[in-house]
Amino acid sequence: MMRLSFTEALSKDIPSNYQGVEVCEIISQWLLHHSERENECRDLLKYILYKAREMEASDVDLGAPGCANKIWMRVFGNKSPVEELGEFSLIDTNTLIISWLSPAQRSRLFMQKSLDFPLAFDIGGKEVRFRGTAFFDRNALGANFRRINDSLLEMETLGIPEVVANRMNLRYEKTGLVLITGITGSGKSTTLNAIIDMNNRQNNGHIVSIDSPIEYVHHSKSCLVRHREVGVDVLSFEHGAVEALRQDPDIIVVGEMRDPQTIATVLEITDSGHKAFTTLHTSSAIDSVHRIVAEFPTDSQERVRNRLADVLTVCMSQKLVPTTDGKLTLAKEILSVDSSVQAAIRNKNIGEIYQMMVEGKKLGMCTMEQDLKTLYQKGMISHQVALNYANNKKRMHQLMSVL
């Protein structure tokens, strides 16, 4: 196992009363003057992350007191320390994290106390990509690294019905908003990248993607694809979306709708006749509609409801649920907007949308409960998992009782 050979000596250069950013700034300056040690750190971090790839871990956590000197990994939904990697002091992990950051990134981290950044390296001719998030925990530096899939999934693999996939495809619908929602770690980025790849292969057009940070890089195929990273190429999601309108786009991808300003901008660019894809942290289609409207002041909500009803075409909410063989599979809820759904949104009858999804199989719609039932009938998940991951527990019990 590789270990850092110099951090004990480095720690002697740090005054005992220094904490947090003060410690990290000294480490940063030290690394700038010891490039061979910086390379040693980067090699060790590569080793840890490549180990995560071998273990099929989705996430790696290290640093700060919360990790208790261990490297933690989430494998098929379960997060635990990887004992074989040994123990790392706070100086070790501070140095590992800082070693990968550029001087500009370090400055932003020390000022803002958090930083999202892409991480990519080549091992044996294979590019390995992660999305890094560095932050402070109890005045020490910690980080999470989310593994980016080596390859893209196809729409059929995700179980998205053809009639819904067509609505996401520029070939069949030139405008409209496609929402991919779910909690953190539910595979939203994987689904979004599959949709982008489908359009990139099947259409002649221009895709502008605003990311924070850039995760999967889509190379131009039948489409011209441009990636703009928040904080590097553009100031914010909102600025990136507005600026994209002047770049002759067919599709605008906004990595995440995080605030009312970005939501308003996404609705505006879609209303102007473009196709837009984005993600939202909600667990169901109905929650997504409620969340978007509730982000705005009361006197603006009717206008937002009307605009959302006009532009929303598909909302897919998803979860990764444990399978009977100890892995994970996708469970999803799909809302495909028609005139009835539009009327329900405009008239504040959002609660009616659930029944529309129940009855909308011909349009490719389904509820989370229906999809969990299907997975259970296929023997992929257990009865208890189906109940645990349902949004509507009462409805799930009813569906399972008739089997």
C-alpha positions as CSV (number, residue, x, y, z in Angstrom):
1,M,0.0,0.0,0.0
2,M,1.4,3.4,-1.0
3,R,1.7,5.9,1.9
4,L,2.8,9.6,2.0
5,S,6.4,9.7,3.1
6,F,6.7,13.4,4.1
7,T,3.6,14.6,6.0
8,E,5.1,14.0,9.4
9,A,7.9,16.5,8.5
10,L,5.4,18.8,6.9
11,S,3.3,18.9,10.1
12,K,6.3,20.4,12.0
13,D,6.1,23.5,9.7
14,I,2.5,24.2,10.8
15,P,2.1,26.2,14.0
16,S,0.0,24.4,16.6
17,N,-2.5,27.2,16.9
18,Y,-3.3,27.1,13.1
19,Q,-6.6,25.5,12.0
20,G,-8.8,25.1,8.9
21,V,-7.9,27.3,6.0
22,E,-4.7,28.5,7.8
23,V,-3.4,24.9,7.8
24,C,-4.5,24.4,4.2
25,E,-2.8,27.5,3.0
26,I,0.5,26.4,4.4
27,I,0.1,23.0,2.8
28,S,-0.7,24.7,-0.5
29,Q,2.4,26.9,-0.4
30,W,4.6,23.9,0.6
31,L,3.3,21.8,-2.3
32,L,4.0,24.7,-4.8
33,H,7.7,24.5,-3.8
34,H,7.9,20.6,-3.7
35,S,6.5,19.4,-7.0
36,E,7.9,15.9,-6.5
37,R,5.8,15.6,-3.3
38,E,2.8,17.0,-5.0
39,N,3.1,14.3,-7.7
40,E,3.4,11.7,-4.9
41,C,0.1,12.9,-3.5
42,R,-1.6,12.8,-6.8
43,D,-0.4,9.3,-7.5
44,L,-1.8,8.1,-4.1
45,L,-5.1,9.7,-4.8
46,K,-5.2,8.1,-8.2
47,Y,-4.6,4.7,-6.5
48,I,-7.4,5.2,-4.1
49,L,-9.9,6.3,-6.8
50,Y,-8.8,3.5,-9.2
51,K,-9.4,1.1,-6.3
52,A,-12.9,2.6,-6.0
53,R,-13.5,1.9,-9.7
54,E,-12.3,-1.7,-9.3
55,M,-14.8,-2.2,-6.3
56,E,-17.6,-0.6,-8.4
57,A,-18.0,2.1,-5.7
58,S,-20.1,5.1,-6.6
59,D,-18.5,7.4,-4.0
60,V,-15.3,7.9,-2.1
61,D,-15.1,10.0,1.1
62,L,-11.9,11.0,2.8
63,G,-10.6,13.7,5.2
64,A,-11.9,15.7,8.2
65,P,-12.7,14.2,11.6
66,G,-15.9,12.6,10.3
67,C,-14.0,9.9,8.4
68,A,-12.1,8.8,11.5
69,N,-8.8,8.5,9.6
70,K,-10.3,6.0,7.1
71,I,-11.2,6.0,3.4
72,W,-14.9,5.3,3.0
73,M,-16.6,4.0,-0.1
74,R,-20.3,3.5,-1.1
75,V,-20.6,0.1,-2.9
76,F,-24.1,-0.8,-4.2
77,G,-25.7,1.6,-1.8
78,N,-23.8,0.8,1.4
79,K,-21.1,3.2,2.7
80,S,-18.3,1.8,4.9
81,P,-14.6,2.2,5.6
82,V,-12.1,0.3,3.4
83,E,-9.9,-1.2,6.0
84,E,-7.2,-2.5,3.6
85,L,-6.4,1.1,2.6
86,G,-5.2,1.8,6.1
87,E,-5.4,5.1,8.1
88,F,-4.7,8.6,7.1
89,S,-4.0,11.6,9.3
90,L,-5.7,14.9,8.7
91,I,-2.5,16.3,7.3
92,D,-2.4,13.3,4.9
93,T,-5.9,13.9,3.6
94,N,-5.6,17.7,3.5
95,T,-2.5,17.3,1.3
96,L,-4.1,14.6,-0.9
97,I,-7.1,16.8,-1.6
98,I,-5.1,20.1,-2.1
99,S,-2.6,18.4,-4.4
100,W,-5.2,17.9,-7.2
101,L,-6.4,21.5,-7.2
102,S,-4.9,24.3,-9.3
103,P,-3.9,27.6,-7.5
104,A,-7.1,29.2,-8.7
105,Q,-9.2,26.4,-7.4
106,R,-7.4,26.5,-4.0
107,S,-8.1,30.2,-3.7
108,R,-11.8,29.6,-4.4
109,L,-11.9,26.8,-1.9
110,F,-10.2,28.8,0.9
111,M,-12.5,31.7,0.2
112,Q,-15.9,30.0,-0.3
113,K,-15.2,27.0,2.0
114,S,-16.4,24.5,-0.7
115,L,-15.5,23.6,-4.2
116,D,-16.9,21.4,-7.0
117,F,-14.3,20.2,-9.5
118,P,-13.8,17.6,-12.2
119,L,-11.0,15.0,-11.8
120,A,-9.8,12.8,-14.7
121,F,-6.7,10.7,-15.2
122,D,-5.5,8.0,-17.5
123,I,-4.6,4.5,-16.3
124,G,-3.6,1.9,-18.9
125,G,-5.0,3.9,-21.7
126,K,-8.4,4.2,-20.0
127,E,-9.7,7.5,-18.8
128,V,-11.1,7.5,-15.3
129,R,-13.4,10.4,-14.3
130,F,-14.8,11.6,-11.0
131,R,-16.7,14.6,-9.7
132,G,-15.0,16.0,-6.7
133,T,-16.5,18.1,-3.9
134,A,-14.1,19.6,-1.3
135,F,-15.4,21.2,1.9
136,F,-14.6,21.9,5.5
137,D,-15.9,19.7,8.3
138,R,-15.1,20.8,11.9
139,N,-12.4,23.1,10.6
140,A,-10.6,20.4,8.6
141,L,-10.7,19.6,4.9
142,G,-12.8,16.7,3.6
143,A,-13.9,15.6,0.2
144,N,-16.3,13.4,-1.7
145,F,-15.5,11.9,-5.1
146,R,-18.4,10.6,-7.2
147,R,-17.4,8.1,-9.9
148,I,-18.5,8.9,-13.4
149,N,-19.5,5.9,-15.5
150,D,-16.9,4.8,-18.1
151,S,-19.6,4.4,-20.7
152,L,-23.0,5.7,-21.5
153,L,-26.2,3.7,-21.1
154,E,-28.8,3.5,-23.9
155,M,-32.4,4.5,-23.4
156,E,-33.6,0.9,-23.7
157,T,-31.3,-0.1,-20.9
158,L,-32.8,2.5,-18.6
159,G,-36.3,1.1,-19.4
160,I,-37.6,4.4,-20.8
161,P,-40.5,3.6,-23.2
162,E,-40.0,4.5,-26.8
163,V,-43.0,6.9,-26.8
164,V,-41.3,8.8,-24.0
165,A,-37.8,8.6,-25.4
166,N,-39.2,10.2,-28.6
167,R,-40.4,13.2,-26.7
168,M,-36.9,13.6,-25.4
169,N,-35.5,13.4,-28.9
170,L,-35.0,16.6,-31.0
171,R,-36.0,14.6,-34.1
172,Y,-39.6,14.3,-32.8
173,E,-40.1,17.3,-30.6
174,K,-38.1,20.5,-31.2
175,T,-39.1,22.3,-28.0
176,G,-40.1,21.5,-24.4
177,L,-38.6,21.0,-20.9
178,V,-37.5,17.5,-19.8
179,L,-36.9,17.2,-16.1
180,I,-34.9,14.4,-14.5
181,T,-35.4,14.3,-10.7
182,G,-34.4,12.4,-7.7
183,I,-32.4,12.6,-4.5
184,T,-28.6,12.8,-4.5
185,G,-27.1,9.6,-5.8
186,S,-30.2,8.4,-7.6
187,G,-28.5,8.3,-11.0
188,K,-29.9,11.6,-12.5
189,S,-26.6,12.4,-14.2
190,T,-26.4,8.9,-15.8
191,T,-29.9,9.3,-17.2
192,L,-29.3,12.9,-18.4
193,N,-26.1,11.8,-20.2
194,A,-27.9,9.0,-21.9
195,I,-30.5,11.5,-23.2
196,I,-27.8,13.8,-24.4
197,D,-26.0,11.0,-26.2
198,M,-29.1,9.8,-27.9
199,N,-29.6,13.4,-29.3
200,N,-25.9,13.7,-30.2
201,R,-26.1,10.5,-32.3
202,Q,-29.5,10.9,-33.9
203,N,-29.7,14.6,-34.8
204,N,-27.9,17.3,-36.6
205,G,-27.9,20.2,-34.2
206,H,-26.1,22.2,-31.5
207,I,-26.1,21.1,-27.8
208,V,-24.9,23.6,-25.1
209,S,-24.4,22.0,-21.7
210,I,-23.8,24.1,-18.6
211,D,-22.2,21.9,-15.9
212,S,-21.0,22.2,-12.3
213,P,-18.5,20.6,-12.7
214,I,-18.2,18.8,-16.1
215,E,-18.7,15.1,-15.5
216,Y,-19.1,13.1,-18.7
217,V,-17.6,14.8,-21.8
218,H,-19.7,14.3,-24.9
219,H,-17.6,14.5,-28.0
220,S,-19.4,16.0,-31.0
221,K,-20.9,13.3,-33.2
222,S,-23.9,14.3,-35.4
223,C,-24.4,17.3,-33.1
224,L,-21.9,20.1,-32.2
225,V,-21.6,19.7,-28.4
226,R,-20.2,22.5,-26.2
227,H,-19.5,22.1,-22.4
228,R,-19.3,25.2,-20.2
229,E,-18.3,24.7,-16.6
230,V,-19.7,27.0,-13.9
231,G,-16.9,29.0,-12.2
232,V,-14.5,28.2,-15.0
233,D,-16.2,29.1,-18.3
234,V,-19.3,30.8,-17.0
235,L,-20.3,32.6,-13.8
236,S,-23.5,30.6,-13.0
237,F,-26.1,28.2,-14.4
238,E,-28.4,31.3,-14.9
239,H,-25.7,33.2,-16.8
240,G,-24.8,30.1,-18.9
241,A,-28.4,29.5,-19.9
242,V,-29.0,33.1,-20.9
243,E,-25.7,33.3,-22.8
244,A,-26.5,30.0,-24.6
245,L,-29.4,31.7,-26.3
246,R,-26.9,33.8,-28.3
247,Q,-24.9,30.7,-29.4
248,D,-27.5,29.3,-31.9
249,P,-28.4,26.2,-29.8
250,D,-31.0,23.5,-30.5
251,I,-30.7,22.0,-27.0
252,I,-29.7,23.6,-23.8
253,V,-28.7,21.4,-20.8
254,V,-28.7,23.0,-17.4
255,G,-27.0,20.6,-15.0
256,E,-29.2,21.5,-12.0
257,M,-32.0,24.0,-11.1
258,R,-30.7,25.2,-7.7
259,D,-32.5,28.5,-7.2
260,P,-35.5,30.5,-8.4
261,Q,-33.3,32.6,-10.8
262,T,-32.1,29.5,-12.6
263,I,-35.6,27.9,-12.6
264,A,-37.1,31.2,-14.1
265,T,-34.3,31.2,-16.8
266,V,-34.9,27.6,-17.8
267,L,-38.6,28.2,-18.1
268,E,-37.9,31.3,-20.2
269,I,-35.4,29.7,-22.6
270,T,-37.9,26.8,-23.1
271,D,-40.8,29.2,-23.6
272,S,-38.7,30.9,-26.3
273,G,-38.8,27.7,-28.4
274,H,-35.8,25.7,-27.4
275,K,-35.5,22.2,-26.0
276,A,-34.1,22.1,-22.5
277,F,-32.9,19.3,-20.2
278,T,-32.3,19.8,-16.5
279,T,-32.4,18.1,-13.1
280,L,-34.1,18.8,-9.8
281,H,-33.7,17.3,-6.3
282,T,-37.2,16.0,-5.8
283,S,-38.5,12.4,-5.3
284,S,-41.7,12.5,-7.5
285,A,-43.3,14.2,-10.5
286,I,-45.9,15.8,-8.3
287,D,-43.3,17.1,-5.8
288,S,-41.4,18.5,-8.8
289,V,-44.3,20.6,-9.9
290,H,-45.0,21.8,-6.3
291,R,-41.3,22.6,-5.8
292,I,-40.9,24.7,-8.9
293,V,-44.1,26.8,-8.2
294,A,-43.2,27.1,-4.5
295,E,-39.8,28.6,-5.3
296,F,-41.5,31.9,-6.3
297,P,-43.4,34.5,-4.3
298,T,-47.2,34.1,-4.0
299,D,-47.9,36.9,-6.5
300,S,-45.8,35.2,-9.2
301,Q,-47.0,31.6,-8.8
302,E,-49.9,31.7,-11.2
303,R,-47.7,33.0,-14.0
304,V,-45.1,30.3,-13.2
305,R,-47.8,27.6,-13.2
306,N,-49.0,28.7,-16.6
307,R,-45.5,28.8,-18.0
308,L,-44.6,25.4,-16.6
309,A,-47.8,23.9,-18.0
310,D,-46.9,25.3,-21.4
311,V,-43.3,24.1,-21.5
312,L,-43.0,20.9,-19.5
313,T,-43.1,17.8,-21.7
314,V,-41.6,15.0,-19.6
315,C,-40.7,14.6,-15.9
316,M,-38.9,11.4,-14.9
317,S,-38.3,10.9,-11.2
318,Q,-36.0,8.0,-10.2
319,K,-34.4,6.0,-7.4
320,L,-31.7,3.4,-7.2
321,V,-33.1,0.5,-5.2
322,P,-31.2,-2.6,-3.8
323,T,-31.8,-5.8,-5.8
324,T,-32.0,-9.4,-4.5
325,D,-28.5,-10.1,-5.7
326,G,-27.0,-7.2,-3.6
327,K,-26.7,-4.6,-6.4
328,L,-28.8,-1.7,-7.5
329,T,-31.4,-1.1,-10.1
330,L,-33.4,1.9,-11.4
331,A,-36.9,2.5,-10.3
332,K,-38.7,5.3,-12.0
333,E,-41.8,7.4,-12.3
334,I,-42.7,9.0,-15.6
335,L,-45.0,11.9,-16.3
336,S,-45.6,12.6,-20.0
337,V,-47.5,15.9,-20.2
338,D,-50.7,16.1,-22.3
339,S,-53.6,18.6,-22.3
340,S,-55.1,17.0,-19.2
341,V,-51.9,17.4,-17.2
342,Q,-51.5,20.9,-18.5
343,A,-55.0,21.8,-17.2
344,A,-54.3,20.2,-13.8
345,I,-51.2,22.3,-13.4
346,R,-52.9,25.5,-14.5
347,N,-55.9,24.9,-12.3
348,K,-53.9,24.0,-9.1
349,N,-55.3,20.4,-9.3
350,I,-51.8,18.9,-9.1
351,G,-53.1,16.1,-6.9
352,E,-55.0,14.7,-9.9
353,I,-51.7,14.1,-11.8
354,Y,-51.0,10.9,-9.9
355,Q,-54.1,9.1,-11.2
356,M,-53.3,10.4,-14.7
357,M,-49.9,8.6,-14.4
358,V,-51.7,5.4,-13.1
359,E,-53.9,5.4,-16.2
360,G,-51.3,6.7,-18.7
361,K,-49.5,3.5,-19.8
362,K,-50.2,4.1,-23.5
363,L,-48.4,7.4,-23.2
364,G,-45.5,5.7,-21.5
365,M,-46.4,6.9,-18.0
366,C,-46.1,5.0,-14.7
367,T,-46.0,5.8,-11.0
368,M,-43.1,4.8,-8.8
369,E,-45.4,2.3,-7.1
370,Q,-46.3,0.6,-10.5
371,D,-42.6,0.4,-11.5
372,L,-41.6,-1.1,-8.1
373,K,-44.4,-3.7,-8.4
374,T,-43.0,-4.6,-11.9
375,L,-39.5,-5.0,-10.5
376,Y,-40.9,-7.2,-7.7
377,Q,-42.8,-9.4,-10.1
378,K,-39.6,-9.9,-12.1
379,G,-37.9,-11.1,-9.0
380,M,-35.4,-8.2,-9.0
381,I,-36.3,-6.7,-5.7
382,S,-37.9,-8.0,-2.5
383,H,-41.3,-7.2,-1.1
384,Q,-39.8,-5.1,1.7
385,V,-37.7,-3.0,-0.7
386,A,-40.8,-2.3,-2.8
387,L,-42.6,-1.0,0.3
388,N,-39.5,0.9,1.6
389,Y,-38.9,2.9,-1.6
390,A,-42.5,3.7,-2.5
391,N,-43.6,7.3,-2.5
392,N,-47.2,6.4,-1.7
393,K,-47.0,3.7,0.9
394,K,-50.7,3.1,1.0
395,R,-51.0,2.7,-2.7
396,M,-48.0,0.3,-2.7
397,H,-49.7,-1.9,-0.1
398,Q,-52.8,-2.0,-2.2
399,L,-50.8,-3.0,-5.3
400,M,-48.9,-5.7,-3.5
401,S,-52.0,-7.1,-1.9
402,V,-53.6,-8.2,-5.2
403,L,-50.6,-10.2,-6.3
